Amino acid sequence: MTFDLIAQLDPHFEKVTRARGLLGAPQVLVTAPGLRYQFGDPLAPFHAASIGKVATAVLVMQLVESGTLSLESPLTTLLPANELTHLFSGDGSSRATVHQLLTHTAGVADYFAGPVRTGPSFMRLVVDEPERVWSPADLLDFSRHHQSPVAAPGARFSYSDTGYVLLGRILEELTGQPFHDLLHERIFTPLDLANSWLVSRSAPADPNTPELAPFWLDRVEASRFASVSCDWAGGGIAATPANLVTLSEALHNGALLAPESLAYLSEMRHRFRAGIHYGAGFMELRFEGFFFALRGLPRPLGHIGVLGTHMFYDPRHDAHVVLNFHSTREMVRSFKSLIRIEQALGRASAG
């Protein structure tokens, strides 16, 4: 089965690599029972971007399982009032809940990609001020001072990195530990993810971990910028392809969460955009939403990141797929490659 996948996918990824020029080969890892396919550098850790939201959601659900936190807890009972000021419509902070933050329905702006009332966009600041280090308070202040709430809590879905920063702060307040320590203590160390860390905040357990793979914000290579400290609980994890496959496996084999918690996270409630639906820190791909002829492909569960990163579990083939295309300009090509992988898995399993 592995040989079949190599024969089907190597020509595709070789062509993709040629077309990408200086970006080089994407990182690809696909595993399933009796199967392992990889392309590109298998050892380089990469910035996973919003795949990190999955880890944040896991940490939240672990506290829910322990009875430390309720999904319906109002945010005003969990965070100091000054952290919530001017992030919500009217008195929305008193009505917004943890559930709404997880499902992107709390109505807060999105500091990373949302529109601004004044000044440059956040992405512009990250590129123009590469030495700037962003704290969680800075991220919340950007939404507070330069953006407007998008809706009343519970009114509609609106993807929000700001909301996940608030979740990170809730985790810190309830545990008394920094967010990056929680990642290591509750996820990285138990799963032996020795080549994973929170960018700008911690270090991998393995001191021989290679340097972070390069990545491009539009046409600017930014992997060494201090300003990429901006992702934090909204998606600041770096990991190798193998570490992310291990994380994906742990999500679905009960190593991190009870079945009820996984069911909550993976219940699709809203459409993110055509072909992508959203639960609570989890996405589900419905390929027919991209193009009707793709109807019948599996519906993988996981998350994408703005850098053309993917971590998905395909339940039909019991397959885990991790991709890194290294660039904000490579999202379309990364999805076309994921479709090729799903088609190849289907043909290999049928044979």
HELIX and SHEET records of a PDB file:
HELIX    1   1 THR A    2  ARG A   20  1                                  19    
HELIX    2   2 GLY A   21  LEU A   23  5                                   3    
HELIX    3   3 ALA A   49  ILE A   51  5                                   3    
HELIX    4   4 GLY A   52  SER A   66  1                                  15    
HELIX    5   5 LEU A   75  THR A   77  5                                   3    
HELIX    6   6 ALA A   81  LEU A   84  1                                   4    
HELIX    7   7 GLY A   92  SER A   94  5                                   3    
HELIX    8   8 VAL A   98  LEU A  102  1                                   5    
HELIX    9   9 PHE A  122  ASP A  128  1                                   7    
HELIX   10  10 PRO A  136  HIS A  146  1                                  11    
HELIX   11  11 ASP A  161  THR A  175  1                                  15    
HELIX   12  12 PHE A  179  LEU A  183  1                                   5    
HELIX   13  13 HIS A  184  PHE A  188  3                                   5    
HELIX   14  14 ALA A  226  CYS A  230  5                                   5    
HELIX   15  15 TRP A  232  GLY A  234  5                                   3    
HELIX   16  16 PRO A  241  ASN A  253  1                                  13    
HELIX   17  17 PRO A  259  LEU A  265  1                                   7    
HELIX   18  18 PHE A  287  GLY A  289  5                                   3    
HELIX   19  19 PHE A  292  LEU A  294  5                                   3    
HELIX   20  20 MET A  331  ALA A  350  1                                  20    
SHEET    1   A 8 LEU A  35  PHE A  39  0                                        
SHEET    2   A 8 GLN A  27  ALA A  32 -1                                        
SHEET    3   A 8 ALA A 319  ASN A 324 -1                                        
SHEET    4   A 8 THR A 309  ASP A 314 -1                                        
SHEET    5   A 8 LEU A 301  GLY A 305 -1                                        
SHEET    6   A 8 MET A 283  LEU A 285 -1                                        
SHEET    7   A 8 ILE A 276  TYR A 278 -1                                        
SHEET    8   A 8 HIS A 270  ARG A 273 -1                                        
SHEET    1   B 3 PHE A  46  HIS A  47  0                                        
SHEET    2   B 3 ILE A 237  ALA A 239 -1                                        
SHEET    3   B 3 TRP A 197  LEU A 198 -1                                        
SHEET    1   C 2 TRP A 216  LEU A 217  0                                        
SHEET    2   C 2 VAL A 220  GLU A 221 -1                                        
END                                                                             
